[in-house]
Amino acid sequence: MRIGFLSTRLAGTDGVSLETQKWAEVARRLGHQIYTCAGQLEADAPNPTLIPELHFRDPEAQAIGDLVFGRMERPKGLLSRVQAAADRLQAQILAWLQGSGIDVMVVENALAIPMHVPLGLALARVIEQTGIATIGHHHDFYWERQRFRLNSLPELLLETFPPDLPSIRHVAINSLAQRDLKFFRGLDATVVPNVFDYDTPAPGIDDYNGDFRQAMGFASHDWLFLQPTRVIARKGIDMAFELLRRLREPRARLMISHQAGDEGLAYYRQLLDRAEAMNVEVHYLAGFVEEQRIVRSGRKSYTLWDVYAHADFVTYPTLYEGFGNALLEAIYFRKPVLVNRYSVYVADIAPLGFDFVGVDGWITDESVSEVRRLLDDPGRRQAMVDTNYQLARRYFSYDVLARKLEELL
C-alpha cells in the first residue's frame, strides 16, 4: 500500500520525528511505499511533499494559538479565523492525498496536541469527507500539558484532538494515555510503545570519535555521566547534579547533550548557579553535538551516538515523559542508567523486569551507593546492561512494531 505520514514537522531529533522515521522504515520493510508530508522535512525524506503552512511555527498558526490558549474568553472572530485557515490547509492536504494516491494516512501527533489548531480541524474534515483509512499516532494529548488546558475553544479541541470518526484507528504510546483517551473521549486505542532497532549493533569508538575525550578536555580516567536530554525543567537535571555532588568523586564529569532555550533560558541560568554552588563540573555539549559528523575549519562536531560511546553512565531523572526515547537509547548502547520513576515508566516499563538505579524524585544514600558500585564493579555493570538489552529487544524492538503495524493495517 501507499502509506502517507503527515505531521507539522518531520525533521530533527524530537520524539515525534524519530518515531515516525522508525514507523516508516518498518513499513518499508513490510513492502509498503512511503510518502511524507509536513511543514518541515529532512532532506532525504521519502517521496516528500513540503507544505510550509503545516508547520506549528507558521505565523497564522502561532497567531491563532496565542488567541486560543491562556484565556477562557473567546476573542471576536476567532472561530471564523480558525475555519478559514483550516479551509486553506484542507485543500492542500486533499491535493497531496489524491496526487500521491495515498491508501493509508498516518497522522503523527497533529490530532493529539493542538500545536496547530487549524491543521487539526482540517485533518478531521478531510478524514470525514474522504473516509480515508487513517492511523492517529498520538504521542501526547493536550490535556496532559498545562499550557493547553486553559483555552477559549474547549468544544473544538475536545471534538478534534482527536476526532471520533469511523475510519480512524487510534494509537497511544503508553497505557496511561490509552486509559485517558477512553476516559476523556470514549475512544479505544491500541498501545504501540516507542521502539529501537536492537537487532543492529550499536556503533562504538572508531577512528572519528576516538579523540572525543581529548577534544572535550576529559582525561581517559574520568567518569563521564551523560544527561542525554534538552535543558528544560521537566528533565529533572537538578537530580543529576545532586547525584554527582553526593558521589564526591573528583573524576566525575556531567555532560548535557542537547541545547537550552526550547522553553526559555531561566532554567539553564538556574542550573549554572547550582552547578557552581554544588561544585559539580558540568559540560554543555550543544555546540559540539550535531545530527551528523561534520568538520568545520578543522574542528569536529560529534553526534549523540559518539557521546554515548564514551559515556560511563547515563542519568535520566526526568519528571514526565510520554515514553522515554533516551532510556531506549541508553539500553541500546549498553550503559547503566539512573532513572526517576516517572508515571509511564512505572506503568509500562518497570513491570517488565528492567534493572536500573531507580529514584522517586530525589537522590538517596542507597542510590548513590548503587551508582558507585556500578562504576567500581564491571561484573555487576555488565549483568545490568545485558539484562536490559535482552528485555528491550523482546518488548521494544522493530519486530514488535512490525507485528503491531500489521495488525493496524
C-alpha positions, 0 to 999 in steps of 0.5 A: 500500500501507499502509506502517507505520514503527515505531521507539522514537522518531520525533521530533527531529533524530537520524539515525534520525528524519530518515531515516525522515521522508525514507523516508516522504515518498518513499513518499508520493510513490510513492502509498503511505499512511503510518502511524507508530508509536513511543514518541515522535512529532512532532506532525504525524506521519502517521496516528500511533499513540503507544505510550509503552512503545516508547520506549528511555527507558521505565523497564522498558526502561532497567531491563532494559538496565542488567541486560543490558549491562556484565556477562557474568553473567546476573542471576536472572530476567532472561530471564523479565523480558525475555519478559514485557515483550516479551509486553506490547509484542507485543500492542500492536504486533499491535493497531496492525498489524491496526487500521491494516491495515498491508501493509508494516512498516518497522522503523527501527533497533529490530532493529539496536541493542538500545536496547530489548531487549524491543521487539526480541524482540517485533518478531521474534515478531510478524514470525514469527507474522504473516509480515508483509512487513517492511523492517529499516532498520538504521542501526547494529548493536550490535556496532559500539558498545562499550557493547553488546558486553559483555552477559549475553544474547549468544544473544538479541541475536545471534538478534534484532538482527536476526532471520533470518526469511523475510519480512524484507528487510534494509537497511544504510546503508553497505557496511561494515555490509552486509559485517558483517551477512553476516559476523556473521549470514549475512544479505544486505542491500541498501545504501540510503545516507542521502539529501537532497532536492537537487532543492529549493533550499536556503533562504538569508538572508531577512528572519528570519535576516538579523540572525543575525550581529548577534544572535550578536555576529559582525561581517559580516567574520568567518569563521564555521566551523560544527561542525554536530554534538552535543558528544560525543567521537566528533565529533572537535571537538578537530580543529576547534579545532586547525584554527582555532588553526593558521589564526591568523586573528583573524576566525575564529569556531567555532560548535557547533550542537547541545547537550552532555550526550547522553553526559555533560558531561566532554567539553564541560568538556574542550573549554572548557579547550582552547578557552581554552588554544588561544585559539580563540573558540568559540560554543555555539549550543544555546540559540539553535538550535531545530527551528523559528523561534520568538520568545520575549519578543522574542528569536529562536531560529534553526534549523540551516538559518539557521546554515548560511546564514551559515556560511563553512565547515563542519568535520566531523572526526568519528571514526565515523559510520554515514553522515554526515547533516551532510556531506549537509547541508553539500553541500546548502547549498553550503559547503566542508567539512573532513572526517576520513576516517572508515571509511564515508566512505572506503568509500562516499563518497570513491570517488565523486569528492567534493572536500573538505579531507580529514584522517586524524585530525589537522590538517596544514600542507597542510590548513590551507593548503587551508582558507585558500585556500578562504576567500581564493579564491571561484573555487576555493570555488565549483568545490568546492561545485558539484562536490559538489552535482552528485555528491550529487544523482546518488548521494544524492538522493530519486530514488535512494531512490525507485528503491531503495524500489521495488525493496524493495517 
